[in-house]
Amino acid sequence: MSDHRTDEAKGRAKEAAGALTGDDDLKNEGKTDRAASSVKEKVEGAKDKAEDAVDSVKRKVTDRD
């Protein structure tokens, strides 16, 4: 399981536990974990796109020779 999916699962568990026990702090911590998960996912996607772009440029440059 990737980092962001782990954070998503932990966040959902904390949110549920907080809702069941009436612990608003735990519920909010779960929401924060889920938000962090979303950010990590977006950063990973941007990183992958950047790496693909670099690889594409490298292929174009090496194909010219």
C-alpha positions in Angstrom: 0.0 0.0 0.0 1.4 3.4 -0.9 2.0 6.1 1.6 -1.0 8.2 0.7 -3.3 5.1 0.8 -2.0 4.2 4.2 -2.7 7.8 5.4 -6.1 7.7 3.9 -7.0 4.4 5.7 -5.5 5.7 9.0 -7.5 8.9 8.6 -10.8 7.1 8.0 -10.2 4.8 11.0 -9.4 7.8 13.3 -12.4 9.7 12.0 -14.7 6.7 12.6 -13.2 6.1 16.1 -13.6 9.7 17.0 -17.2 9.7 15.8 -18.0 6.6 17.8 -16.4 7.8 21.0 -17.4 11.5 20.6 -13.7 12.5 20.5 -13.7 15.5 18.3 -9.9 15.9 18.5 -9.5 12.3 17.1 -12.1 12.9 14.5 -10.3 16.1 13.4 -6.9 14.3 13.4 -8.4 11.7 11.0 -9.6 14.5 8.7 -6.1 16.0 8.8 -4.6 12.6 7.9 -7.0 12.2 5.0 -6.1 15.7 3.7 -2.4 14.9 3.9 -3.1 11.8 1.9 -4.7 13.8 -0.8 -1.8 16.2 -1.0 0.7 13.3 -1.1 -1.3 11.7 -4.0 -1.2 14.9 -5.9 2.5 15.4 -5.3 3.3 11.9 -6.5 1.2 12.5 -9.6 3.1 15.7 -10.4 6.4 14.0 -9.8 5.5 11.2 -12.2 4.5 13.7 -14.9 7.7 15.6 -14.4 9.8 12.4 -14.7 7.8 11.4 -17.8 8.5 14.9 -19.4 12.2 14.6 -18.6 12.4 11.1 -20.1 10.6 12.3 -23.2 13.1 15.1 -23.6 16.0 12.7 -23.1 14.6 10.4 -25.8 14.3 13.3 -28.2 17.8 14.5 -27.6 19.4 11.0 -27.9 17.4 10.2 -31.1 19.0 13.3 -32.8 22.5 11.8 -32.6 
